[in-house]
Amino acid sequence: MLPGTSSLSRQTGGRKLARVVFDEQTIARRVTELGRDITAAYPDGELLVLGLLKGSFIFLSDLVRRIDRPLQVDFLVAASYGSDTISSGSVRLLYDPETELRGKHILLVEDIVDTGKTINRLVTLMRERDSKSLEICALLHKHVAERLVLEPRFVGFDAPRSFLVGYGLDHAENFRHLPYIASLS
């Protein structure tokens, strides 16, 4: 069910959403569970949580506050969508992390695994950095990628095959601020 009509219209600028797929409370519970799972998976060693911007920033900020151990945070910026609702297939790395990766456990945090092209490109790049380990945490996984070079170890939710917005996910830079995840009409 969508939030109240006047509130929704204000939040979306009058643009239509089909339905809320994951509400605020469901997301918060799952992020807490992921934080516990990640804490248990990394009992020692240096942990670097590497967020893929821009889509992961809200998820990442909630997630790192639920991981009960020392960690570092840095970011990557890659582009593949632009203003389309389908990945272009061309992945450009726009910002490379400045933090030293060598010898650290790297947890790559992604908003959504869709075609897998972005993840495959980033995993290939990260594997060249001589980290102690490399894993992926994805808020959403559509299970449509034909060949992932590394399956996400931590997944928030299996996602429907619709175009999703909210909680950091966008369409042409809109909708990121929504506190829930919805499908776009």
N, C-alpha and C positions, 0 to 999 in steps of 0.2 A: 504494500500500500504506500502511496506517495504521501509525503507530509502535506499539511494544510495548503489549499490552493493559493491563498494570498502569500503565505510564507514561501512556497515553492516558486511562485512567479517572481518574487523579489530575488530569491537566490539564483535563479536561472535566467533572469532578464526576459522572462516570458517564453523562453525556449522550452519545448516539450521533452519530457523524459517518459519512457514507456513504463518503467516500474523500478522500485527499489529492489535490488538483488541481495544486498547485505546491509542491514541497518547498523547504526552506531554501536549498539550494545553487543551485537554478534561479532563485529569487528574487534571491539575492545577485549572481549573474552578470548578470541582466537589469538590476538597479539600477545596477551599474557601467557597463554599456553606455549606459543612459539618461543617467548623469552625463557621460559623454564626449560624447554627442550634444548635450546642453544646453550644455556648455562651448563646443563648436564653434559652436552657433547664436547665442551671445551674446558676440562677441569684445570688445565695448565697451559703454559706457553703464552706468547703474545697474540692477542686477537685484534685484527683490524677489520672493522665493519665498513665495507666499501659500498656506498649508496650510488645507484645509477640515477642521475638527475635527468629530468626534473620529477618524473613520476613517482619516485620512491620517497621523496622527502618527508611527507607526513607519516607514512608507514615507518620509515627509518627512525624518525624522532620518537615515535611511540615505542617502537621495538627496543631501541638501545636502553631506554629507561626501564625495561622489563628484564634485561639481561643482568644477572646478579654476579658480576665479576669485572675485573679491570678490562678495559678495551680502549681502542682508538677508533676514530671515525674520520673518513675522508670520502671523496666523491669522484665519480667519473661522469662525463657528459657525452652521450652518444645520440645521434639523430638518425631516424629512419622513417618517421611518419610525416613530418611537416604538417599541413592542414588537412591531409587526407584521413580517411577512416581505415585504410589498408596500408600496411607497411610497404614502403617503396622497394625494399629488398637491398637497398644501398645503405650501409651503416658507416657513418662518419664519427670518429672519435674527436670531440671538440675540446675536452679537458681531460688530461691524464693526471692521476693522483700524484701529489708531491711527496707523500709519505713513503718511506722505504718499505718495500714489500718483502724483501729477502728474509727468510727464516721465520716469518709470521704465519699464523693461521689467517687466511683471508676468507671472509664471508661476504660474498657479493650479494647485495640486496637489490632486488628488482621488483617493480610494481606488478608486471604481468608478463608471463611467458606465453607468447602468441605464435608467431611463425618460427621463432628460435634463432633468427638471423642475428639479432643484436647479441643475445647470450653467446652464441657460437663464436662470434667475432671477439667478444670480450674475454671469454674463457681462453681462447687461443693466445691473445695478448698477455693475459695474466699468467698463464703457464710459463711464459718466457721469463718471468720475474723472479724465479727461484724461491717461491714461498714454501713454507713448511707443509701447508695444505691449502686447498681451494674448494670451497663449497658454495652453493647458491641457496639463498632464501628468497622465495617469491611469494608475494601476497596472493597472487592469482595465477592459476595455471589452466590454460585452455585445452591442453593435450591435443593440439593440432599440428605441432611441429613434426616434420617427418624424420629429421635426424638431429637430435641434440647431442653435442659432444660431451655434455655433462648434465645429467638430470638434476633438478633441484632436490636437495636433501631435505629442506624445510619448505613446506607449502601451506599457506594460510587456507586457501579455498580452491576447489575445482571450480572453474568459471564457465558460464554458458558461452556459446559462440557468438554472442551479440557484442556490439561495441559498447564498452563500459566507461563510465565517467564517475568522478567523485573520489574523495579520499586520496587526492594526488593525481589521479588519472584525468586526462583532459581530452578535449577535442578543440584543436586550434587555440590552445592556451586557455580555454574556458572550462568551467566546472570543477577545477582542482580543489576548490575550497569547500565543496559539499562534504558534510560529515559522514555520509553514507556512500555506497556504491550503487549506481543505477545504470540501467540500459538506456541508451539514447534512442529516441523515436526516429 
